[in-house]
Amino acid sequence: EDFLTLIFKAMMKDALNSSHPVSSSVQSSEQIEEMFDALSYIKGASLLLMLKHYLTKDVFQAGIEIYLRNHSYGTAQSDDLWDSMNEITNGTLDVKKMMKTWIVHKGFPLVTVVRKGKIISVQQEKFLYCAEPENWTSDASYLWHIPLTYITNRCNFTHCTNTYLLDQKSGM
């Protein structure tokens, strides 16, 4: 319950136009300090949980083990973690490409799902809680690679989870 409270507080901050990406280039030590705030840590943890759910626990764990083995007693960058995940997925999913969209964009997407008969369509757009006029910038070009999971009436949640990667503004 406490973790959910932290996530929702971070999402509220991230939904403001004054938010910042989880990862960005820095020019000064002050910018480094600004990057390591609650938003970065909580959003980062949420993104790892999202990835774990999408890849499955076993695949995610194997990717973490590769990452730790490759970088023990050394330095690493965020791309190194994504490269380890790519290694374990054997090219079936470009984890680096997917996760980059989450860590270099500030904010998060709003996904709208519409069902017309047997046809399901999904669409993404940047979610803004409150547009602050003094900080407002257009984020129309933002595009996330959103891992969606779903079940049908022929399945239950634990035995037959389907996945779909929404990597365009809209899809079916």
ChimeraX attribute file (.defattr): number of C-alpha atoms within 10 A of each C-alpha:
attribute: neighborCount
match mode: 1-to-1
recipient: residues
	/A:1	6
	/A:2	6
	/A:3	10
	/A:4	11
	/A:5	10
	/A:6	15
	/A:7	19
	/A:8	13
	/A:9	15
	/A:10	19
	/A:11	18
	/A:12	16
	/A:13	18
	/A:14	23
	/A:15	21
	/A:16	20
	/A:17	22
	/A:18	16
	/A:19	17
	/A:20	20
	/A:21	17
	/A:22	22
	/A:23	17
	/A:24	13
	/A:25	9
	/A:26	12
	/A:27	8
	/A:28	8
	/A:29	8
	/A:30	9
	/A:31	12
	/A:32	13
	/A:33	10
	/A:34	11
	/A:35	18
	/A:36	12
	/A:37	11
	/A:38	14
	/A:39	22
	/A:40	19
	/A:41	15
	/A:42	20
	/A:43	23
	/A:44	16
	/A:45	13
	/A:46	16
	/A:47	15
	/A:48	14
	/A:49	14
	/A:50	15
	/A:51	19
	/A:52	16
	/A:53	16
	/A:54	20
	/A:55	20
	/A:56	11
	/A:57	13
	/A:58	11
	/A:59	17
	/A:60	21
	/A:61	15
	/A:62	16
	/A:63	23
	/A:64	17
	/A:65	15
	/A:66	18
	/A:67	19
	/A:68	16
	/A:69	11
	/A:70	15
	/A:71	14
	/A:72	10
	/A:73	8
	/A:74	7
	/A:75	8
	/A:76	13
	/A:77	8
	/A:78	12
	/A:79	14
	/A:80	16
	/A:81	20
	/A:82	21
	/A:83	18
	/A:84	22
	/A:85	27
	/A:86	18
	/A:87	18
	/A:88	20
	/A:89	17
	/A:90	9
	/A:91	10
	/A:92	9
	/A:93	15
	/A:94	15
	/A:95	21
	/A:96	17
	/A:97	15
	/A:98	19
	/A:99	19
	/A:100	17
	/A:101	18
	/A:102	23
	/A:103	21
	/A:104	16
	/A:105	20
	/A:106	21
	/A:107	27
	/A:108	23
	/A:109	20
	/A:110	12
	/A:111	17
	/A:112	11
	/A:113	13
	/A:114	12
	/A:115	10
	/A:116	7
	/A:117	6
	/A:118	6
	/A:119	8
	/A:120	11
	/A:121	13
	/A:122	15
	/A:123	16
	/A:124	22
	/A:125	18
	/A:126	20
	/A:127	17
	/A:128	18
	/A:129	14
	/A:130	12
	/A:131	14
	/A:132	12
	/A:133	8
	/A:134	8
	/A:135	10
	/A:136	12
	/A:137	11
	/A:138	8
	/A:139	15
	/A:140	8
	/A:141	9
	/A:142	18
	/A:143	19
	/A:144	25
	/A:145	19
	/A:146	21
	/A:147	16
	/A:148	14
	/A:149	13
	/A:150	12
	/A:151	14
	/A:152	10
	/A:153	5
	/A:154	6
	/A:155	12
	/A:156	11
	/A:157	11
	/A:158	7
	/A:159	8
	/A:160	12
	/A:161	13
	/A:162	13
	/A:163	13
	/A:164	13
	/A:165	15
	/A:166	20
	/A:167	15
	/A:168	13
	/A:169	15
	/A:170	14
	/A:171	14
	/A:172	12
